[in-house]
Amino acid sequence: MNEKELQKRIKEGSILAQVSFELVGNPKEHIETTMKGFMDNIKSDSQITVLNEELGEAEEVQGSKGLWSTFADTEMLVKGLDKFIWLCVNFMPASIEIIAPEELRIKEKEMTNWLNDWLAKLHEIAVSVRQTNVKDETVIKTMNALIQNAVILATEHYHSPADIAKKIGLDEKSLQPFLDALVKQGKLEKKGDSYNHKGGKQDGAKKKN
């Protein structure tokens, strides 16, 4: 697009902006492929013209466990403020910088639509976070129940915290809260430094490996 056509479109209401996108995930090849598809999706929109584009090679996130990040820096021409706001709400760029026009006038209806779109996106994110929290709580409860059952089974033959921890694959420090909880629930009986499964074998009945 030549400069004359560019200025013509800006005068007609289009917005020229620097827009950057970022993605984080794994593996490396997936992140790079996803970013390319992400940009292809944006460029397929007839109201968005990507004038310049730089796709970054994925780099491992420092201090993370196998996470990779990549970016796309673009210069784009977007047809109208409504479409530009739509782009921001639905594609959530990492950063934007409007180059032209220098001043933007927004009508009351446009502001209302923008706020409603933004609120809808925030509500969508909030619902997603709540659902994730519920799933996390369910996973934690399930894991706790599994560990407690493993401890109870182990105490049929192993009674010292060190032996129980070794048997179920936990360190003693991590095991202790489960032992305390099971004693409180009446599922284990503590005698000195030994923990016995109620109704099970007594101290000294340790099974040989």
C-alpha positions in Angstrom: 0.0 0.0 0.0 1.5 3.4 -1.0 1.5 6.4 1.2 -1.3 8.2 -0.6 -3.7 5.3 -0.2 -2.6 4.9 3.4 -3.4 8.6 4.2 -6.7 8.4 2.3 -7.8 5.5 4.5 -6.8 7.2 7.7 -8.9 10.3 6.7 -11.8 7.9 6.1 -11.6 6.6 9.6 -9.1 3.8 9.6 -6.5 3.5 12.4 -2.8 2.9 11.9 -1.2 1.1 14.9 1.7 -0.9 16.1 0.3 -4.0 17.7 2.2 -6.8 19.4 1.1 -10.2 20.4 2.6 -12.8 22.7 2.1 -16.5 23.3 3.5 -18.8 26.1 3.2 -22.5 26.2 4.9 -25.7 25.1 6.4 -27.4 23.2 8.4 -24.9 21.1 7.1 -26.1 17.7 3.5 -25.9 18.8 3.9 -22.3 20.1 5.5 -21.2 16.8 2.8 -22.9 14.7 0.0 -21.5 16.9 1.3 -17.9 16.5 1.5 -18.3 12.8 -2.1 -19.6 12.7 -3.1 -16.7 15.0 -1.7 -14.1 12.7 -3.2 -15.9 9.6 -6.6 -15.6 11.3 -6.2 -11.9 11.8 -5.0 -11.3 8.3 -8.0 -13.1 6.9 -10.2 -10.3 8.1 -11.0 -8.0 5.2 -11.2 -5.0 7.6 -7.6 -5.5 8.9 -4.5 -4.9 6.7 -1.2 -6.0 8.1 1.4 -3.8 6.6 4.5 -5.2 8.4 5.0 -8.3 10.5 7.8 -9.8 12.4 7.4 -13.2 14.0 9.9 -14.0 16.7 11.5 -17.4 17.2 10.2 -19.1 20.3 12.6 -18.9 23.3 12.5 -20.8 26.6 11.0 -18.7 29.5 13.8 -18.2 32.0 13.1 -20.0 35.3 10.2 -22.0 33.9 9.8 -25.7 33.5 9.7 -26.2 29.7 7.6 -23.2 28.8 8.4 -21.3 25.6 7.3 -17.8 24.5 7.1 -16.1 21.1 5.9 -12.8 19.8 4.5 -11.1 16.7 5.2 -7.4 16.2 3.0 -5.8 13.5 2.0 -2.6 11.9 -1.6 -2.7 10.8 -4.4 -0.6 9.4 -7.8 -1.3 10.9 -11.0 -0.1 9.4 -12.6 2.1 12.1 -12.6 2.4 15.9 -15.2 -0.3 16.3 -13.1 -2.9 14.5 -10.0 -1.8 16.4 -11.7 -2.2 19.7 -13.0 -5.6 18.5 -9.5 -6.6 17.7 -8.3 -5.6 21.2 -11.1 -7.4 23.0 -11.0 -10.7 21.0 -7.3 -11.1 20.3 -6.0 -9.3 23.4 -2.7 -7.9 22.2 0.3 -7.6 24.6 0.6 -3.9 23.6 -0.7 -1.4 21.2 0.4 2.0 20.0 -1.8 4.1 17.8 0.2 6.0 15.2 -2.6 7.8 13.3 -4.8 9.7 13.5 -3.5 11.9 16.2 -7.0 12.5 17.6 -9.9 10.1 17.9 -13.5 11.1 18.3 -15.8 8.5 19.8 -19.6 8.7 19.8 -21.7 7.8 22.8 -23.0 4.6 21.0 -19.5 3.5 20.2 -18.3 4.0 23.8 -21.3 2.0 25.0 -20.6 -0.8 22.6 -16.9 -0.8 23.6 -17.7 -1.0 27.3 -20.2 -3.7 26.9 -17.8 -5.8 24.8 -15.0 -5.3 27.3 -17.3 -6.2 30.2 -18.5 -9.3 28.4 -14.9 -10.4 28.0 -14.1 -9.7 31.6 -17.1 -11.8 32.7 -16.0 -14.6 30.4 -12.5 -14.6 32.0 -14.0 -14.5 35.5 -16.2 -17.5 34.7 -13.2 -19.4 33.3 -11.1 -18.6 36.4 -13.9 -19.8 38.7 -14.3 -23.0 36.7 -10.5 -23.6 36.9 -10.6 -23.0 40.7 -13.4 -25.5 41.1 -11.4 -28.1 39.1 -8.3 -27.4 41.1 -10.2 -27.9 44.4 -11.6 -31.2 43.1 -8.2 -32.4 42.1 -6.7 -31.4 45.5 -9.5 -33.2 47.4 -9.1 -36.3 45.3 -5.4 -36.4 45.7 -5.7 -35.9 49.5 -8.2 -38.7 49.7 -5.9 -41.0 47.7 -2.9 -40.2 49.9 -4.9 -40.7 53.1 -6.0 -44.1 51.8 -2.4 -45.0 51.0 -1.3 -44.0 54.5 -4.1 -46.1 56.1 -3.1 -49.1 54.0 0.6 -48.6 54.8 0.0 -48.5 58.5 -1.4 -52.1 58.5 2.3 -53.1 58.3 4.5 -50.0 58.8 4.2 -47.8 61.8 7.0 -45.3 62.0 6.6 -42.0 60.0 9.9 -42.8 58.2 8.7 -46.3 57.1 5.3 -45.1 56.1 6.8 -42.2 54.1 9.2 -44.5 52.3 6.4 -46.9 51.5 4.1 -44.4 49.9 6.7 -42.1 48.3 6.4 -39.0 50.4 9.0 -37.3 52.6 8.3 -37.3 56.3 7.6 -33.5 56.5 4.9 -33.8 53.8 3.5 -36.9 55.4 3.0 -35.5 58.9 -0.1 -33.4 58.1 -1.8 -36.5 56.7 -0.9 -38.5 59.8 -2.2 -35.7 62.1 -5.5 -35.4 60.1 -6.1 -39.2 60.2 -5.5 -39.3 64.0 -7.9 -36.4 64.4 -10.5 -38.2 62.2 -10.1 -41.4 64.4 -8.8 -43.4 61.5 -5.3 -43.9 62.9 -4.1 -44.3 66.5 -0.9 -42.8 67.7 1.2 -44.5 70.3 4.5 -42.7 71.0 6.1 -42.3 67.7 4.1 -45.1 66.0 0.9 -44.9 64.0 -1.4 -47.8 63.9 -4.3 -48.6 61.6 -7.3 -49.1 63.9 -8.4 -52.7 63.8 -5.1 -53.6 62.1 -1.9 -55.2 63.3 -0.1 -53.7 66.3 3.5 -52.4 66.6 6.1 -55.0 65.8 4.0 -56.6 63.1 6.0 -54.8 60.3 6.0 -56.8 57.1 9.3 -57.7 55.6 10.0 -56.6 52.1 
